[in-house]
Every structure is written in C-alpha cells, then in structure tokens.
C-alpha cells in the first residue's frame, strides 16, 4: 500500500554526487594502513564479487560486516582516509535495486556522515522505500530509524531542509506502525523531534523562514501526533516543556491548516491526562491562540472538533481555566458563532437527507457535525459553572437562541448526547435568576421544550428536564404551566416516585 508525503517539494536532480569532502591533511598512520589493507579491502573485494552475481543476501551480509569493521577501526563518520572509495562502491551497489540492500547501504552511507546533495539523495532513497507498508518489516529488523534520528540531531536543519523533509517523511510513515512507533519512543524520538521544533521556532523569528519550513513542520507535527498516542510519551512532552512550544508553533503557522490540525491533535490527546491538562492550562497563550485558530479556520471540522475537545478538558477541571478562557477578548462570541455555523450546517444536512436517500457519506458528515455541536455545547456547560461566566451566558440572547434552536429541531432519539448536553447547559444557566437573564425572559418557551422531554422514554432526558424545571418553577407562570399540563405533572410524579 502506498503512502503520501502530505506536501509537495520542488523537483531536483537525483543524480548521485561522489563524496569528495576533505578529511584533513594528515597522512594515514601505519596502523590505519595495515587495518585498511588487512580488514577493509578484503570486504570491498568480496562486495565486488557478490555484485557480479547480484547475490543480495551476500551483499547485505557484507555491508553489515563492512560497517562493523569500520566501526571497530574507528573509521566511521568523516575520519576514514579512504572514505570516498567506500562511498563510490556503495553508490554503485544501489543500482541493483533491492530495497533490503538499499537500506543496508543507506545505513552505512549515513554512518559515514555524508552531507549536501549526497545526504538529500540518501534520504530520498530511504523515503521511497518507506512509502510501501510492505517494507515496514525491513525497518523493524535494522537500526535505520536510529540513524535517521541521528541525522536530525547532528545535521543543520536550515542547510539541509529538503533532506530533513524526506527524513521526517520516512519517520512519519514508520510511526504509523505500532511496533515501530514504540521503537521510536525508546530511541528518544520525542526528545529529538521536540528539540528540532525548538530550532524551527527560533528560525521562524524571521518571517521569510515560515514558508520555507512549513512542509517540514507538517511532517514533524504529524510524527509527534502519532507519538502522542502512546501514554508513555506524555512525561517526555512535559519534561521538554513541549506544550508551550506547541502553542507558539501553532501561532507561527496559524495560516497552515495542516500544521494547526496536527498540533491540535497532539494537544487534544495530551489533554486527556491530568498533569498535561494542568500544564496546558498554565500556558498563558493557549486560549488566545486556540481562539485565533478557530476564527481563522471555522469550517475546518477536524480542527474545530479537536480544539473544542481540548477546551472541554481544560474547563472541566477548574474555575481558573473557565475564567482565563472567558477573559480572552471575543471568546464567547467565537463559541456562539461556531455554534450558529454548525447548527445551520446540521439543519442543511438533515434537510438533504430527508429529500435524498441516505447514504454512508451523508451519515458520516452528519455524525461529524453533531460531534462538533456536542463538544461546543458541552464547553458552554463547563463555562457556565463559573458565576461570572454563567451570568454572562444566561444574559446572552444569541447563546440562548442557539440552545433553544437545537432543542427545537433535534430529537433525543436521534442524537441523545447533544440534546442532553443542551438541556444540561440550560439547567446551569437557569440557576442565574435575574432581570437580565434571557433564560428567565424565555422561561415559558423553554418550559414547553422541557415538557416534550418529560414525555419521552429517555430517563436521562427526563432527569435533565426536571432539573431545569426545578430552577424555573420559582416563577408563578412556570408553576401554572406545570399545573395546566397534567401529563407533565404525571411524568414528574413518576419521576419523584422512582
């Protein structure tokens, strides 16, 4: 199965370039000469012989043997005086075309610390092999992932941005394999990638660097997104102060939907842990950045749902988080606007479904929009627990209108969670009784909607509706409404008796 890089790159000449970097003016010692003649040359001769037969098994074994021998002789990196001879042989063997052999060759070439065009071409070669999931086992049986991570650690990201792109693209593909993902975690991939992210943030102090690095950042954040799936990774994110850096990165790349979506996915996953939730709540910039992203990309559904999910996790914990969110200019207006946008979209989808025959695509779109509405309403419910925020929301005509609208067109049998969340939010808001409260002003309208729920067969819905009546029944006209509707009185009697 093929994989895609998720970005485009400029086409460049892929012709190999012989390594001719200077290794210093020192002449080889007698020991080095003897080691080369006695240990390295015999292997190179065996490689030449195996090349003639195109025996991939023997070639792979000889490559492993050559790298081990070079390592034992302290000749890896750029220290070997005959480095160009070895590289020339490696490049020649690439033409045999075996993926397994190419990975063995790539590992050795990278261990010799190639740079420039050579580094780019090797990273392209590895990337090409990694695009097929059928080749994942080749990476499982070797330490090539560790070598790729070393490239990201040791080379200059600015000077080798395209090579880094292919290197990160490979790691991103491999991180989709659960076994390889765990191996990446053990090889400190989180720490290495987060350090690279810090460097990129530093680079992006200059505006001209933002677009140059965007494709690379997509791959970087996509890989971190996969690593965040592992519960063991959360302590690494915390230790590296990554949550603040992720907020900064999302602010820098606010115009890039893919980067914002990847970062929002990382934060949403981490926010399910209490310690990460606390750390994110302490990031002074998160709320303003999250709201800025929502305003920038209000129709990007997978982005909106993840930010709403994260905000729910934060505001479910403490009044401090609720107040911090509320204090951001335009925060409530943004939520109400999104609620309006997705209510209208949901109504439109429902209308289309009623006219046309339902299909899987319609159901999926409906489910995605409902999920966003559920999270937005739940967020309003969390915020309304704070006295100041609750009073503000209760008085907000647009907010109450949106909640009433949901109950008017949504049936509890069709979307139980959304309806119950909406009623729970109205229950919280109905607690704040004053002359400015829109809930108070529209109490009879709300009572009629609660009446419908009391007559339903959904016990959770009945309980939530009864709670709303518990607050609204302070008013005489609501009590009269209850008395006038004997069916509702009977439902409430049954509820009390249970």
Helices and strands as residue ranges (DSSP letters): H 30-35, I 36-40, H 41-53, H 56-72, H 83-94, H 99-111, H 116-130, G 133-135, H 136-140, H 144-154, H 161-174, H 178-186, H 189-203, H 208-227, G 231-233, H 234-239, H 242-252, H 257-270, H 274-281, H 286-296, H 301-315, H 319-327, H 331-355, H 360-383, H 387-395, H 397-409, H 416-430, H 438-441, H 443-454, H 459-472, H 476-484, H 486-497
